[in-house]
């Protein structure tokens, strides 16, 4: 399959063991009225129609979709065919092309020196002398980030914009800085896409009576010499003060019909809601869900559209007995209604946690994942063990008897440039070489890199972090900014071939993710030899070679695939000495 001569074209050669595209699912058609007068079809005929529709659902063509239902009648081959034809939405595909997102942990914890707060902190403690969001964006762009993500509300419940629904916001802080507004404006001026993190857990909203009893229990536990958990320690550090909010998290309130947005006295949105410039609709929610949905409404209508909304799954108070049952299906419906192109972290047909906080994806990282429950009804897509399993998308997982749904659900690999997520003056950032290694093990393994770089108390990113980001961005550009093959060909000026130590592969995600196993071969002196291999490819796969290779042709042999693969041209790169 390879061309002849020293200037031979570098080709991609497919040696497939799986080639047939297996079978789309067609939705059941609704019952049709008869031609005579529009009367309903007779019952006997209706049963026949249903049998025909069911047969079509199990034997008709499989049409590409971002979520598929696995029918009881589906054969194993048909399930694999559905997985091969599960494809990203347009928003997911655009998200995957933004390979690096800069995470900004900034908030109350920046000023208390904590990682998890209590929710009882005094808002006056949040006192940055300035919020230099423009400097943050310059640092993030130097790293090559194409999107940024701000912690609007961490687990302590302190809100970085003037929300109408809680007293625990920047409105009660010195200078009343609208950090979200400054962040979004600076990001857009810098040409960066925007993500916002809104923690579902909320320590400021813990029920006051429960919290008082809990603090007394912690004091007894301490007096007995028993070890305290992190949430228990910070509750005592804050001298048992009451939570700063209105006691809505896990308070057992009834689910009732509520209007979104809930207008407050003197609400500046009243006229816009009344005349339809802002949407208004009814939801069913308890006290906390109503609060959370109103915050989502504020963010998406005042600062949107945004590209990603991050829903963290942590609950620091679960072990103490406080849980809040989230109405996530309604959350997802509300988000889609207000901002249809927003990709939701832990949401259906959104993005998922890679399963660790090291910034490292799996060697075999599938973007198509199975679920036993409808992904629209749960956080984290129905994946077991909080997405941490080593295998989440293999054939064995797809064909498990519990699988009922498949969805496109790509991985996001989060890691902090410092040991902590919030800025602590005594910590130091990772070196550029380490960040490049993480890039290759996240972006280079079919994931997006979510790199946290936290500003300090002065409202700026430290010089050491800026230097690390700048060095990292330069290393990525110098290594991967140029393809030595120039579009799949050895340059005419290099008849002897090119020397490289990195190989890049990618699948055309419009057709899904299909490659299960591959080998990369290089030709030198007329002889082909294997130089690398792997399992999944997906959006991007980077293979670091043990030593540089000089070749006049390169090919990819696809050894196993769920259907006919659609690979992009292979690329070659040389790392810096």
C-alpha positions as CSV (number, residue, x, y, z in Angstrom):
1,X,0.0,0.0,0.0
2,X,2.9,2.4,0.5
3,X,4.3,4.4,-2.4
4,X,7.7,3.8,-4.0
5,X,10.8,5.9,-4.0
6,X,12.6,8.1,-1.5
7,X,9.9,10.8,-1.7
8,X,7.0,8.4,-1.3
9,X,3.8,9.7,0.2
10,X,3.2,8.8,3.8
11,X,0.1,6.7,3.8
12,X,-2.4,5.4,6.3
13,X,-2.9,1.6,5.7
14,X,-5.9,-0.1,7.3
15,X,-5.6,-3.7,8.3
16,X,-9.1,-4.2,9.7
17,X,-10.4,-7.1,11.7
18,X,-13.8,-5.4,12.1
19,X,-15.1,-3.6,9.1
20,X,-18.9,-3.7,8.9
21,X,-20.9,-0.8,10.3
22,X,-23.4,-2.5,12.5
23,X,-26.8,-1.3,12.5
24,X,-28.7,1.8,13.7
25,X,-31.6,2.1,15.9
26,X,-34.8,3.7,14.6
27,X,-37.3,5.2,17.1
28,X,-40.7,3.8,17.3
29,X,-43.2,5.6,15.1
30,X,-46.4,6.8,16.8
31,X,-49.7,5.1,15.9
32,X,-51.2,6.5,12.7
33,X,-54.8,7.3,12.0
34,X,-56.6,5.4,9.3
35,X,-57.1,6.9,5.8
36,X,-60.9,6.7,6.3
37,X,-62.0,9.8,8.2
38,X,-59.0,9.9,10.5
39,X,-60.4,7.3,12.9
40,X,-57.9,5.4,15.0
41,X,-56.5,2.2,13.5
42,X,-58.3,-1.0,14.7
43,X,-56.7,-2.7,17.7
44,X,-55.6,-5.7,15.8
45,X,-53.9,-3.6,13.2
46,X,-52.4,-1.4,15.9
47,X,-50.7,-4.5,17.5
48,X,-49.3,-5.4,14.1
49,X,-47.9,-1.9,13.7
50,X,-46.3,-2.1,17.2
51,X,-44.7,-5.4,16.3
52,X,-43.4,-4.0,13.0
53,X,-42.0,-0.9,14.8
54,X,-40.3,-3.1,17.5
55,X,-38.8,-5.2,14.7
56,X,-37.5,-2.0,13.1
57,X,-36.0,-0.9,16.4
58,X,-34.0,-4.1,16.5
59,X,-33.2,-4.6,12.9
60,X,-33.4,-1.3,11.1
61,X,-30.4,0.9,10.2
62,X,-28.5,2.5,13.1
63,X,-28.5,6.2,12.6
64,X,-25.8,8.3,14.3
65,X,-26.8,9.9,17.6
66,X,-25.2,11.2,20.8
67,X,-27.3,8.9,22.9
68,X,-28.6,5.4,22.1
69,X,-31.0,3.0,23.8
70,X,-29.9,-0.6,24.0
71,X,-33.0,-2.7,23.3
72,X,-33.5,-6.1,24.9
73,X,-33.6,-7.6,21.4
74,X,-30.3,-6.1,20.3
75,X,-27.6,-8.7,19.4
76,X,-24.1,-8.2,20.6
77,X,-23.1,-7.1,17.1
78,X,-25.8,-4.6,17.0
79,X,-24.8,-3.1,20.4
80,X,-21.3,-2.7,19.1
81,X,-22.7,-1.1,15.9
82,X,-24.6,1.4,18.1
83,X,-21.4,2.2,20.0
84,X,-19.6,2.8,16.7
85,X,-22.4,5.2,15.6
86,X,-22.6,7.1,18.8
87,X,-21.3,10.5,17.9
88,X,-20.7,13.9,19.7
89,X,-23.1,16.8,19.5
90,X,-21.8,19.9,17.7
91,X,-21.1,21.5,21.1
92,X,-19.2,18.4,22.4
93,X,-17.1,18.3,19.2
94,X,-16.2,22.0,19.6
95,X,-15.4,21.4,23.2
96,X,-13.0,18.5,22.3
97,X,-11.2,20.8,19.9
98,X,-10.5,23.2,22.7
99,X,-7.8,20.9,24.1
100,X,-6.7,23.0,27.1
101,X,-8.9,24.8,29.6
102,X,-7.5,26.9,32.4
103,X,-9.2,26.4,35.7
104,X,-9.4,29.3,38.2
105,X,-10.0,28.4,41.8
106,X,-10.5,31.8,43.5
107,X,-12.8,32.5,46.4
108,X,-13.2,32.5,50.2
109,X,-10.6,29.7,50.5
110,X,-8.0,31.9,48.9
111,X,-8.2,34.1,52.0
112,X,-8.6,31.4,54.7
113,X,-5.8,29.1,53.4
114,X,-8.3,26.2,53.1
115,X,-9.2,23.8,50.3
116,X,-12.7,23.1,51.6
117,X,-14.5,25.8,53.6
118,X,-17.2,25.6,56.3
119,X,-19.9,27.9,54.9
120,X,-19.8,30.0,58.1
121,X,-17.0,32.4,57.0
122,X,-17.5,36.1,57.2
123,X,-17.9,37.6,53.7
124,X,-15.6,40.5,54.8
125,X,-12.7,38.0,54.7
126,X,-12.9,38.0,50.9
127,X,-10.9,41.2,50.3
128,X,-8.8,41.2,47.2
129,X,-7.2,44.7,46.7
130,X,-8.0,44.2,43.0
131,X,-9.2,41.5,40.6
132,X,-6.8,41.6,37.7
133,X,-8.7,39.2,35.4
134,X,-6.9,40.6,32.4
135,X,-3.6,39.4,33.8
136,X,-5.1,36.0,34.4
137,X,-6.2,35.7,30.8
138,X,-2.8,36.7,29.5
139,X,-1.2,34.0,31.6
140,X,-3.7,31.4,30.4
141,X,-3.2,32.4,26.7
142,X,0.5,32.0,27.2
143,X,-0.2,28.4,28.1
144,X,-2.2,27.8,25.0
145,X,-5.5,27.6,26.8
146,X,-8.6,28.2,24.6
147,X,-11.2,28.1,27.4
148,X,-11.2,29.2,31.0
149,X,-13.3,28.0,34.0
150,X,-14.1,30.0,37.2
151,X,-15.2,28.7,40.5
152,X,-18.3,30.9,40.9
153,X,-19.3,29.0,44.1
154,X,-17.2,26.3,45.8
155,X,-18.6,24.0,48.5
156,X,-18.5,26.7,51.2
157,X,-21.3,28.5,49.3
158,X,-19.7,31.9,48.9
159,X,-20.8,33.4,45.6
160,X,-18.5,35.5,43.4
161,X,-21.3,37.6,41.9
162,X,-24.1,39.7,43.4
163,X,-26.8,36.9,43.5
164,X,-30.3,37.9,44.6
165,X,-30.9,34.7,46.5
166,X,-28.3,34.6,49.3
167,X,-26.6,37.0,51.7
168,X,-23.3,35.1,51.3
169,X,-21.9,36.9,48.3
170,X,-19.4,39.6,47.2
171,X,-22.1,42.1,47.9
172,X,-21.1,41.8,51.6
173,X,-17.4,42.0,50.8
174,X,-15.1,45.0,50.7
175,X,-15.6,46.8,47.4
176,X,-18.4,44.4,46.3
177,X,-16.4,43.1,43.3
178,X,-18.4,41.2,40.7
179,X,-15.7,38.7,40.0
180,X,-17.8,36.7,37.5
181,X,-18.5,39.8,35.5
182,X,-14.9,40.8,35.4
183,X,-13.8,37.3,34.5
184,X,-16.3,36.8,31.7
185,X,-15.5,40.2,30.1
186,X,-11.7,39.6,30.3
187,X,-12.0,36.1,28.8
188,X,-14.1,37.3,25.9
189,X,-11.8,40.2,25.2
190,X,-8.9,37.7,25.1
191,X,-10.8,35.5,22.7
192,X,-11.3,32.7,25.2
193,X,-14.4,30.5,25.7
194,X,-15.9,30.6,29.1
195,X,-16.9,27.9,31.6
196,X,-18.3,28.4,35.1
197,X,-18.2,26.1,38.1
198,X,-21.2,26.1,40.4
199,X,-20.9,23.6,43.2
200,X,-24.1,21.7,44.0
201,X,-23.0,21.3,47.6
202,X,-23.3,24.4,49.8
203,X,-22.1,24.7,53.3
204,X,-23.6,28.1,53.7
205,X,-27.0,26.5,53.3
206,X,-26.7,23.8,56.0
207,X,-29.7,23.8,58.3
208,X,-28.9,26.0,61.3
209,X,-30.4,23.7,64.0
210,X,-28.7,20.7,62.6
211,X,-25.4,22.5,62.3
212,X,-25.6,23.6,66.0
213,X,-26.1,20.0,67.1
214,X,-23.3,18.8,64.8
215,X,-20.8,21.3,66.3
216,X,-21.6,20.1,69.8
217,X,-21.0,16.5,68.7
218,X,-17.7,17.6,67.2
219,X,-16.7,19.2,70.4
220,X,-17.5,16.0,72.4
221,X,-15.5,14.0,69.8
222,X,-12.5,16.3,70.2
223,X,-12.7,16.2,74.0
224,X,-12.6,12.4,73.8
225,X,-9.4,12.6,71.7
226,X,-10.9,11.1,68.6
227,X,-9.6,12.3,65.2
228,X,-11.7,14.9,63.3
229,X,-12.4,15.0,59.6
230,X,-11.6,18.1,57.5
231,X,-15.2,19.4,57.6
232,X,-15.3,18.9,61.3
233,X,-12.0,20.7,61.9
234,X,-13.0,23.8,59.8
235,X,-16.3,23.9,61.6
236,X,-14.5,24.2,64.9
237,X,-11.9,26.7,63.5
238,X,-14.8,29.0,62.7
239,X,-15.9,28.8,66.4
240,X,-19.2,27.1,65.7
241,X,-20.7,30.1,63.9
242,X,-24.0,29.5,62.1
243,X,-24.0,28.9,58.4
244,X,-24.2,32.1,56.4
245,X,-27.2,31.2,54.2
246,X,-30.9,30.4,54.7
247,X,-30.7,26.7,55.7
248,X,-31.9,25.2,52.4
249,X,-29.4,22.3,51.8
250,X,-30.8,19.0,52.9
251,X,-33.6,20.6,55.0
252,X,-36.3,18.1,53.9
253,X,-38.5,20.7,52.4
254,X,-41.4,19.7,50.1
255,X,-41.2,19.6,46.3
256,X,-43.7,22.1,45.0
257,X,-44.4,24.1,41.9
258,X,-42.2,27.2,41.6
259,X,-41.7,29.9,39.1
260,X,-38.3,30.5,37.5
261,X,-36.9,33.1,38.0
262,X,-38.3,33.8,41.4
263,X,-38.5,37.6,41.4
264,X,-37.4,39.4,44.6
265,X,-38.6,42.7,45.9
266,X,-37.3,45.5,43.6
267,X,-36.1,42.9,41.1
268,X,-34.5,44.8,38.1
269,X,-35.6,41.9,35.8
270,X,-39.3,42.3,36.4
271,X,-40.1,44.2,33.2
272,X,-38.0,42.0,31.0
273,X,-39.7,38.9,32.4
274,X,-43.2,40.5,32.0
275,X,-42.7,41.4,28.4
276,X,-40.9,38.1,27.4
277,X,-37.4,39.5,26.9
278,X,-36.4,37.1,29.7
279,X,-37.9,33.6,29.8
280,X,-40.1,32.5,32.7
281,X,-41.3,29.0,33.3
282,X,-42.5,26.6,36.0
283,X,-40.5,24.0,37.8
284,X,-41.1,21.5,40.6
285,X,-38.4,21.8,43.3
286,X,-37.7,21.8,47.0
287,X,-36.1,24.8,48.7
288,X,-32.5,24.1,47.7
289,X,-33.2,23.0,44.1
290,X,-35.2,26.2,43.6
291,X,-32.2,28.2,45.0
292,X,-29.8,26.3,42.8
293,X,-31.9,26.7,39.7
294,X,-32.3,30.4,40.3
295,X,-28.5,30.8,40.5
296,X,-28.2,28.8,37.2
297,X,-30.8,31.2,35.7
298,X,-28.8,34.2,36.9
299,X,-25.5,32.9,35.5
300,X,-26.9,31.9,32.1
301,X,-29.0,35.0,31.5
302,X,-26.6,37.6,32.9
303,X,-23.2,36.2,31.9
304,X,-24.0,33.7,29.2
305,X,-23.9,32.1,26.8
306,X,-21.2,30.0,28.4
307,X,-19.5,27.0,26.8
308,X,-19.3,24.7,29.9
309,X,-21.0,24.5,33.3
310,X,-19.2,22.4,35.9
311,X,-21.2,20.5,38.4
312,X,-18.9,19.0,41.1
313,X,-20.1,15.9,42.8
314,X,-18.4,16.4,46.2
315,X,-20.5,16.7,49.4
316,X,-18.2,17.4,52.5
317,X,-21.1,16.8,54.9
318,X,-22.4,13.4,53.6
319,X,-20.6,11.5,56.4
320,X,-22.2,13.8,59.0
321,X,-25.7,12.8,57.7
322,X,-26.7,15.7,55.5
323,X,-27.6,14.9,52.0
324,X,-29.6,16.8,49.4
325,X,-31.4,14.9,46.7
326,X,-30.8,16.9,43.5
327,X,-33.5,17.1,40.8
328,X,-30.9,16.7,38.2
329,X,-33.2,15.9,35.3
330,X,-34.8,19.3,35.8
331,X,-31.4,20.9,36.2
332,X,-30.3,19.6,32.8
333,X,-33.6,20.6,31.1
334,X,-33.3,24.1,32.6
335,X,-29.7,24.5,31.4
336,X,-30.6,23.3,27.9
337,X,-33.5,25.6,27.7
338,X,-31.5,28.6,28.7
339,X,-28.2,27.8,27.0
340,X,-28.6,24.9,24.5
341,X,-24.9,24.8,23.5
342,X,-23.6,24.7,27.0
343,X,-21.7,21.4,27.7
344,X,-22.4,20.2,31.2
345,X,-19.7,18.5,33.2
346,X,-21.4,15.4,34.7
347,X,-24.4,16.1,32.5
348,X,-26.0,14.0,29.7
349,X,-24.1,14.2,26.4
350,X,-21.8,16.5,28.3
351,X,-18.3,15.7,29.6
352,X,-17.1,13.5,32.4
353,X,-14.4,13.3,35.0
354,X,-11.4,11.3,33.9
355,X,-11.4,9.6,37.3
356,X,-8.4,11.2,39.0
357,X,-7.0,14.6,39.8
358,X,-3.6,13.9,38.3
359,X,-4.3,15.2,34.8
360,X,-3.7,11.7,33.4
361,X,-6.1,9.9,31.1
362,X,-6.3,6.1,30.6
363,X,-4.2,4.4,27.9
364,X,-7.5,3.1,26.7
365,X,-9.9,6.1,26.9
366,X,-13.3,5.7,25.3
367,X,-15.6,8.6,24.6
368,X,-18.6,6.3,24.3
369,X,-19.7,4.9,27.7
370,X,-22.5,2.6,28.8
371,X,-25.0,3.2,31.5
372,X,-27.6,1.1,33.3
373,X,-29.8,4.2,33.8
374,X,-30.9,7.1,31.6
375,X,-28.0,9.6,31.7
376,X,-30.5,12.4,31.8
377,X,-31.6,11.3,35.2
378,X,-28.3,11.2,37.1
379,X,-25.0,13.0,37.7
380,X,-21.9,11.4,36.2
381,X,-23.7,9.7,33.3
382,X,-24.6,6.5,35.3
383,X,-20.9,5.4,35.4
384,X,-20.0,3.2,38.4
385,X,-17.6,4.2,41.1
386,X,-17.6,7.9,40.2
387,X,-15.9,7.3,36.8
388,X,-12.8,5.9,38.4
389,X,-12.9,2.3,37.0
390,X,-9.9,1.4,34.8
391,X,-12.3,0.2,32.1
392,X,-15.4,2.2,31.3
393,X,-16.0,1.6,27.6
394,X,-14.6,-1.8,26.4
395,X,-16.7,-4.3,24.5
396,X,-17.2,-6.2,27.7
397,X,-18.6,-3.1,29.4
398,X,-20.9,-2.3,26.4
399,X,-22.2,-5.9,26.3
400,X,-22.8,-6.2,30.1
401,X,-26.4,-7.3,30.8
402,X,-27.0,-4.1,32.8
403,X,-26.3,-1.8,29.8
404,X,-29.4,0.1,28.7
405,X,-27.9,3.3,27.2
406,X,-24.9,4.5,25.3
407,X,-23.8,8.1,25.1
408,X,-20.9,10.2,23.8
409,X,-19.2,11.2,27.0
410,X,-15.6,12.4,26.6
411,X,-13.1,12.7,29.4
412,X,-11.8,15.9,31.1
413,X,-8.5,15.4,33.0
414,X,-8.2,18.0,35.8
415,X,-5.0,18.8,37.7
416,X,-3.6,21.8,39.5
417,X,-0.3,23.6,38.7
418,X,0.3,23.6,42.5
419,X,-0.3,20.9,45.1
420,X,-3.6,22.6,46.2
421,X,-6.5,23.9,44.1
422,X,-6.6,27.3,45.8
423,X,-3.5,29.5,46.1
424,X,-1.3,29.0,49.1
425,X,1.8,31.2,49.3
426,X,4.1,28.3,50.5
427,X,3.4,26.1,47.5
428,X,5.3,26.1,44.2
429,X,4.1,25.4,40.6
430,X,4.9,22.5,38.4
431,X,7.8,22.9,35.9
432,X,7.0,23.4,32.2
433,X,8.5,19.9,31.4
434,X,6.1,18.3,33.8
435,X,3.1,20.2,32.3
436,X,4.1,19.1,28.9
437,X,4.2,15.5,30.1
438,X,0.7,15.9,31.5
439,X,-0.5,17.4,28.2
440,X,0.8,14.3,26.4
441,X,-1.0,12.0,28.9
442,X,-4.3,13.9,28.7
443,X,-4.8,15.6,25.4
444,X,-2.6,12.9,23.9
445,X,-4.9,10.2,25.3
446,X,-8.3,11.4,24.0
447,X,-9.0,13.8,26.9
448,X,-9.1,17.5,27.5
449,X,-6.6,19.0,30.0
450,X,-8.2,21.1,32.7
451,X,-5.2,22.9,34.2
452,X,-5.9,24.8,37.4
453,X,-3.8,28.0,38.0
454,X,-5.1,29.9,41.1
455,X,-4.6,33.6,41.6
456,X,-3.3,34.8,45.0
457,X,-4.8,37.1,47.6
458,X,-3.5,40.1,45.7
459,X,-5.8,39.3,42.8
460,X,-3.0,38.3,40.4
461,X,-1.4,35.1,39.3
462,X,2.1,34.8,40.8
463,X,5.2,35.4,38.5
464,X,6.4,31.8,39.1
465,X,3.1,30.4,37.8
466,X,3.2,32.7,34.8
467,X,6.7,31.6,33.9
468,X,5.7,27.9,34.2
469,X,2.6,28.5,31.9
470,X,4.7,30.5,29.4
471,X,7.3,27.7,29.2
472,X,4.6,25.1,28.9
473,X,2.9,26.9,26.1
474,X,6.2,27.4,24.3
475,X,7.1,23.7,24.6
476,X,3.7,22.6,23.2
477,X,4.0,25.0,20.2
478,X,7.6,24.0,19.5
479,X,6.8,20.3,19.7
480,X,3.3,20.1,18.2
481,X,2.9,23.4,16.4
482,X,4.5,21.9,13.2
483,X,3.8,18.6,11.5
484,X,7.1,17.4,10.1
485,X,5.2,15.4,7.5
486,X,3.5,18.5,6.1
487,X,0.0,17.1,5.5
488,X,1.0,13.5,5.4
489,X,4.0,13.8,3.0
490,X,7.7,13.9,3.5
491,X,8.8,17.4,2.4
492,X,10.3,17.4,-1.1
493,X,13.4,19.0,0.3
494,X,14.0,16.0,2.6
495,X,14.3,13.0,0.3
496,X,16.2,11.2,3.0
497,X,13.1,11.3,5.2
498,X,12.3,13.1,8.5
499,X,13.5,12.4,12.1
500,X,10.8,12.4,14.8
501,X,10.1,11.0,18.3
502,X,6.4,11.7,18.5
503,X,3.6,10.4,16.4
504,X,0.1,12.0,16.3
505,X,-3.1,10.2,15.3
506,X,-6.8,11.3,15.4
507,X,-10.2,10.0,14.3
508,X,-12.8,12.2,12.5
509,X,-15.3,12.4,15.4
510,X,-18.1,13.1,13.0
511,X,-18.1,9.4,12.6
512,X,-17.6,8.5,16.2
513,X,-14.8,6.6,17.9
514,X,-14.1,3.2,16.4
515,X,-10.4,2.1,16.6
516,X,-9.8,-0.5,19.2
517,X,-6.2,-1.5,18.4
518,X,-3.5,-0.2,16.0
519,X,0.1,-0.3,15.1
520,X,2.3,2.5,13.6
521,X,5.1,1.4,11.2
522,X,7.9,3.5,9.6
523,X,9.9,2.7,6.5
524,X,13.6,3.3,6.2
525,X,15.9,1.9,3.6
526,X,12.9,0.1,2.0
527,X,12.1,-1.8,5.2
528,X,9.0,-1.4,7.3
529,X,9.2,-1.8,11.1
530,X,6.8,-1.3,13.9
531,X,7.6,1.8,16.0
532,X,4.5,2.2,18.2
533,X,1.1,0.8,18.9
534,X,-1.9,1.3,21.1
535,X,-5.6,0.7,21.7
536,X,-7.9,3.8,21.4
537,X,-7.3,6.9,19.3
538,X,-10.3,9.2,19.6
539,X,-9.9,12.9,19.1
540,X,-6.1,12.8,19.5
541,X,-3.5,10.2,20.3
542,X,0.1,11.1,20.9
543,X,2.7,8.4,21.0
544,X,6.1,9.1,22.5
545,X,8.8,7.0,20.9
546,X,11.6,5.6,23.1
547,X,14.2,7.0,20.6
548,X,14.1,9.2,17.5
549,X,13.2,7.5,14.2
550,X,14.2,8.6,10.7
551,X,11.8,7.4,8.0
552,X,10.6,8.2,4.4
553,X,7.2,6.8,5.0
554,X,4.8,6.1,7.9
555,X,1.7,4.0,8.0
556,X,-1.0,3.1,10.5
557,X,-2.3,-0.5,10.6
558,X,-5.8,-0.6,12.3
559,X,-5.8,-4.1,13.9
560,X,-9.3,-4.0,15.4
561,X,-12.2,-1.6,15.0
562,X,-15.9,-1.4,15.8
563,X,-16.7,-0.3,12.3
564,X,-14.8,1.2,9.3
565,X,-12.4,3.8,10.9
566,X,-12.1,7.4,9.8
567,X,-8.5,8.4,10.6
568,X,-7.0,11.8,10.1
569,X,-3.6,12.0,8.5
570,X,-0.8,10.8,10.7
571,X,1.6,13.5,12.0
572,X,5.2,13.4,13.2
573,X,6.9,15.7,15.7
574,X,10.3,16.2,17.4
575,X,10.5,17.1,21.0
576,X,12.9,19.7,22.2
577,X,16.3,18.5,23.3
